[in-house]
Amino acid sequence: MATEDSRVQPPEQRKRADARRNQAALLDAAAAAFVAAGVDAPVRDIAARAGVGVGTIYRHFPTRSDLVVAVYRHQVEACAEAGPALLADSPTPVIALTRWIDLFVDFLVTKHGLAEALRSDNAAFEPLHAYFIDRLLPVCAQLLDAATAAGEIVPDTDTYELMRAVGNLCIGAGHDPRYDARRMVGLLLEGLRAR
């Protein structure tokens, strides 16, 4: 039985929404496979995780580098979109900032699994760092500015320096079970709290 929404939307809009959801599920499955087995994870494993056929992956992403770039961009977008939502839904700006930094840490730890591929000579990967900065720096700045304006974070904290510090604390976290990047980042954030 058709829902009210499906009766109102034209069939091509429903199809596009379904295609976007399917592509997001495929990118999430690829990201999980990359974390578990690296960027050389077999396409059949990614397809199985996503519940699609191998042909579907190749239809959307003809090359592995296309898939790696799409996963990276998808993760950046999810992190970017989370910032304003957290600011709107959190009890205080510093809580929103802390929650966003937690998501950023998760992204960075999994991104380092893509680092080898991103450092390759493939031209498709060159613009990704600029994309990362362009999308995430303004989000972090918005959260940091709100926390500073609320008197929760010391003034004059530079957004780029904060993101760089968090990034440096996350390097190698996925390879050393004795190192807890999230705890170290928590200590960094605690040091920024206004007293």
Secondary structure as UniProt FT lines:
FT   HELIX           4..8
FT   HELIX           11..37
FT   TURN            39..40
FT   HELIX           43..50
FT   HELIX           54..60
FT   HELIX           64..89
FT   HELIX           93..111
FT   TURN            112..114
FT   HELIX           115..118
FT   HELIX           123..125
FT   TURN            126..127
FT   HELIX           128..149
FT   TURN            150..151
FT   TURN            155..156
FT   HELIX           159..170
FT   TURN            171..172
FT   HELIX           173..175
FT   TURN            177..178
FT   HELIX           181..192
//
